Amino acid sequence: MHDLTNAFLELIRLTSTDLPTDVEQSLIEARDRESPGSAAKSALDTVLQNVAMARKNSTPICQDTGTPIFYVQQPEGWSTQALREQIRTAVAEATARTYLRPNAVNAITGLNSGNNLGDNAFPTIHFEEIKGDELIVDLMLKGGGCENVGVQYSLPEGRLGAGRDLEGVRKVVLNAVHQAQGRGCAPGVLGVAIGGDRGSSYYGSKEALFRKMDEPNPDPQLAALEERLTEEANQLGIGPMGFGGETTVLGVKIKGMHRLPASFFVSISYMCWAHRRRRMTVRGSDIQYL
Amino acid sequence: MYNLSIPISDENILQLKVGDSVSLSGVMITGRDTVHKWMIETFIKETRQMEGDDLQVYQAIKRLLNGGALYHCGPIVAGLETGDYRFVAAGPTTSIREEPYQGDIMRHFNLKAVIGKGGMGPKTLTACHEVPGVYLHAIGGAASLIAQSVQRVIDVHKLDFGVPEAMWVIEIKDLPLVVTMDAHNNSIHAEVETRSMVELEKLLAT
């Protein structure tokens, strides 16, 4: 096992400055759907120019580099303590190099730590031991604007007429998109978890966001719901930045979980258009960035 | 496209209508959550005693805000060690969090332009009518691009609030913006919200 601090630093740099091509492709398609001369089209043109500039100059796509959320899957024998230390060192170094904005604010004292290191949940690191010999690290940078419009529903939700079934899920998700308007930096991507407890459900909704834009849900029932929700969310006409327009969400990603008999949570994590997520794999001395 | 310079005259503000594109130049300051709370508590409602350099900072920003612009932005800044500051990424933050404070701040400082993203609510719209002022929408997330409009960092106040929350005094050139709330009680955000509610109700009924 070797020191991966520099590899983590590169993962952070890539995630902050180089938007994944599947997300960029979705944005290009969205731009092409908006009518010529509209504020919506102009907004998406600006977004795409910014994506290109950030990549070229290796500067952050968005100044809100959010909470760095790491999902680490380590083969047997890797020390999670050592990995945590290396990740934290890389996060502080990435902040000094302006790939990340110092975002860790002590909620009690109001003090910003200045280096993105807070308690054990800042940065957030999830570990899971897996079989095989390949270390897999996914990183997501999730900004505060879109995190603030995330929401959790407990079904049944009487006001919306949403019962404990997929039809009920559909209704609350559409309501969440309406509530968010343009404030989460539309057009966003919705990560939706159905089930779980309050904590695991939100966690699941973020995991769902790691699935590629063009990769359909393996469950045909959920794949159909994702498609329908994308289409219907776009019928709301909120559009890019909330200016009005054809594209309000780029896609919907759903994850089904188990739930308690008494609970039926639907958790929605809204990811802004700057959907910054990257994967790094390590096998021996071979390090790949995807 | 309107080319506006700070300070902005009432005449210029009154000619702006929602949907207009604006290219803004001049000296302005950034300010977000901590700054709004600090301004209201210390100088407007006076529920908090002034301390440290509060008064000095107040006098410095007062000049800049009179007829000026406030940008809801928590930038990424290089040169923190040397004090030779440079904006690396500087897109807007979500403005609605400042809704409880913004109107009073606009009136107190004669603030003409609030810049951010996502729009604001009825209290701010009323203040836009009274002051008069406008809400200018920057493109959320376009941080590297917007940083190019920042010619130089002139000063910084309250850096102890943290880099994102400090008041950065910046000179901008040709910052591209859209008027989404004007001085004539029009708000694109209110319109889109109402229109999308009609669509939502249709979808919920099916």
Chai-1 contact restraints between the chains, C-beta under 6 A:
chainA,res_idxA,chainB,res_idxB,connection_type,confidence,min_distance_angstrom,max_distance_angstrom,comment,restraint_id
A,A39,B,V178,contact,1.0,0.0,6.0,A-B,restraint_1
A,A43,B,I139,contact,1.0,0.0,6.0,A-B,restraint_2
A,T46,B,I139,contact,1.0,0.0,6.0,A-B,restraint_3
A,T46,B,A142,contact,1.0,0.0,6.0,A-B,restraint_4
A,Q49,B,L145,contact,1.0,0.0,6.0,A-B,restraint_5
A,N50,B,A142,contact,1.0,0.0,6.0,A-B,restraint_6
A,N50,B,S144,contact,1.0,0.0,6.0,A-B,restraint_7
A,N50,B,L145,contact,1.0,0.0,6.0,A-B,restraint_8
A,M53,B,S144,contact,1.0,0.0,6.0,A-B,restraint_9
A,M53,B,L145,contact,1.0,0.0,6.0,A-B,restraint_10
A,A54,B,S144,contact,1.0,0.0,6.0,A-B,restraint_11
A,T59,B,V88,contact,1.0,0.0,6.0,A-B,restraint_12
A,T59,B,A89,contact,1.0,0.0,6.0,A-B,restraint_13
A,T59,B,S144,contact,1.0,0.0,6.0,A-B,restraint_14
A,P60,B,I76,contact,1.0,0.0,6.0,A-B,restraint_15
A,P60,B,A89,contact,1.0,0.0,6.0,A-B,restraint_16
A,P60,B,A143,contact,1.0,0.0,6.0,A-B,restraint_17
A,C62,B,G91,contact,1.0,0.0,6.0,A-B,restraint_18
A,C62,B,G141,contact,1.0,0.0,6.0,A-B,restraint_19
A,C62,B,A143,contact,1.0,0.0,6.0,A-B,restraint_20
A,Q63,B,P75,contact,1.0,0.0,6.0,A-B,restraint_21
A,Q63,B,I76,contact,1.0,0.0,6.0,A-B,restraint_22
A,Q63,B,A89,contact,1.0,0.0,6.0,A-B,restraint_23
A,Q63,B,A90,contact,1.0,0.0,6.0,A-B,restraint_24
A,Q63,B,G91,contact,1.0,0.0,6.0,A-B,restraint_25
A,Q63,B,A143,contact,1.0,0.0,6.0,A-B,restraint_26
A,T98,B,I76,contact,1.0,0.0,6.0,A-B,restraint_27
A,T98,B,A78,contact,1.0,0.0,6.0,A-B,restraint_28
A,T98,B,V88,contact,1.0,0.0,6.0,A-B,restraint_29
A,R101,B,I76,contact,1.0,0.0,6.0,A-B,restraint_30
A,P102,B,V163,contact,1.0,0.0,6.0,A-B,restraint_31
A,N112,B,G162,contact,1.0,0.0,6.0,A-B,restraint_32
A,G145,B,T94,contact,1.0,0.0,6.0,A-B,restraint_33
A,K171,B,L204,contact,1.0,0.0,6.0,A-B,restraint_34
A,L174,B,L203,contact,1.0,0.0,6.0,A-B,restraint_35
A,H178,B,S196,contact,1.0,0.0,6.0,A-B,restraint_36
A,H178,B,L200,contact,1.0,0.0,6.0,A-B,restraint_37
A,Q181,B,E193,contact,1.0,0.0,6.0,A-B,restraint_38
A,G182,B,G118,contact,1.0,0.0,6.0,A-B,restraint_39
A,R183,B,T94,contact,1.0,0.0,6.0,A-B,restraint_40
A,R183,B,G118,contact,1.0,0.0,6.0,A-B,restraint_41
A,C185,B,G140,contact,1.0,0.0,6.0,A-B,restraint_42
A,C185,B,G141,contact,1.0,0.0,6.0,A-B,restraint_43
A,E232,B,L203,contact,1.0,0.0,6.0,A-B,restraint_44
A,Q235,B,E199,contact,1.0,0.0,6.0,A-B,restraint_45
A,L236,B,S196,contact,1.0,0.0,6.0,A-B,restraint_46
A,L236,B,E199,contact,1.0,0.0,6.0,A-B,restraint_47
A,G237,B,S196,contact,1.0,0.0,6.0,A-B,restraint_48
A,I238,B,V192,contact,1.0,0.0,6.0,A-B,restraint_49
A,I238,B,S196,contact,1.0,0.0,6.0,A-B,restraint_50
A,M241,B,G140,contact,1.0,0.0,6.0,A-B,restraint_51
A,G242,B,V192,contact,1.0,0.0,6.0,A-B,restraint_52
A,G244,B,V192,contact,1.0,0.0,6.0,A-B,restraint_53
A,A274,B,G141,contact,1.0,0.0,6.0,A-B,restraint_54
